[in-house]
Amino acid sequence: MSENTLITVIDQQVFLYPKFLNKPLADHYFRILYDEIDWQQEELFLYGRRLKVPRLIAWHGDAEVNYRYSGVDHRALPWKQSLLDIRKMLSDKVSETFNGVLLNLYRDGQDSMGWHSDDEPELGNEPVIASISLGQERNMQFRGRDNHAIKVSLVLPHGSLLLMKGKSQLGWQHQIPKSRRPMKPRINLTFRNVGN
């Protein structure tokens, strides 16, 4: 399968490029980001309790590009050169601009992301979300927002790009479920355009 192979996951809204980054490049960026990002574990206040988010995160972006999700305000940290390099390759590939990136570090199979849509008002009506996976392959699941019986599941390989656009955030939710299998770390970079 060449790096130019494109898989349409959900009708003209979600696309997978399984080999967006070749293995040496994906390995290189995984090592750099794993070491240089100031990973944080956040707490959320849900149902009257403080709960630790089951993964580590960081938010980087243009100056003054702040992002609020899950009730938490995130002030953008400056771009690392590695993130700027990846953003340039990404923008060249998909002809979109991005002013911020949310990074998630899944340390093992117990780290996860629950069902959600990236539908915060500051992302606009039909946001373009570009999700790059580095490290351990993980399963990503989609379900219809209004009909949870409609489901799509796919594996996100090391170096892959998942592009979500159009009405994908209005019609679908997605998650990275926990896994009982032993899992190595995975870094996920979700590039987005906030407030434009």
Secondary structure by P-SEA (a helix, b strand, c coil): cccccccccccccbbbccccccaaaaaaaaaaaacccbbbbbbbbcccccccccccccccccccccccccccccccccccaaaaaaaaaaaaaccccccbbbbbbbcccccccccccccccccccbbbbbbbbcccbbbbbbccccccccbbbbbbccbbbbbbccccccccccccccccccccbbbbbbbbbccc
